Amino acid sequence: MKAIIDREGCISCGLCASICPQVFRMADYGFAEVYMDPVPESVEDAAVEARDNCPVSVITIE
């Protein structure tokens, strides 16, 4: 499983990083980023939850 963030649409709310910190974090430049690729099987559900709760729908899970 792979997570992707469309940084151009990110509003820097930090929700993804709070829901699934094993995969998402807030980068130094202020926007969310994926830092764990591929998504570990143990946190796949949390990554999907982060995608589903993103207020601007910029997270894709493949």
Secondary structure as GFF3:
##gff-version 3
##sequence-region A 1 62
A	DSSP	beta_strand	3	5	.	.	.	ID=ss1
A	DSSP	three_ten_helix	7	9	.	.	.	ID=ss2
A	DSSP	alpha_helix	15	19	.	.	.	ID=ss3
A	DSSP	beta_strand	24	26	.	.	.	ID=ss4
A	DSSP	beta_strand	32	34	.	.	.	ID=ss5
A	DSSP	three_ten_helix	41	43	.	.	.	ID=ss6
A	DSSP	alpha_helix	44	53	.	.	.	ID=ss7
A	DSSP	beta_strand	59	61	.	.	.	ID=ss8
###
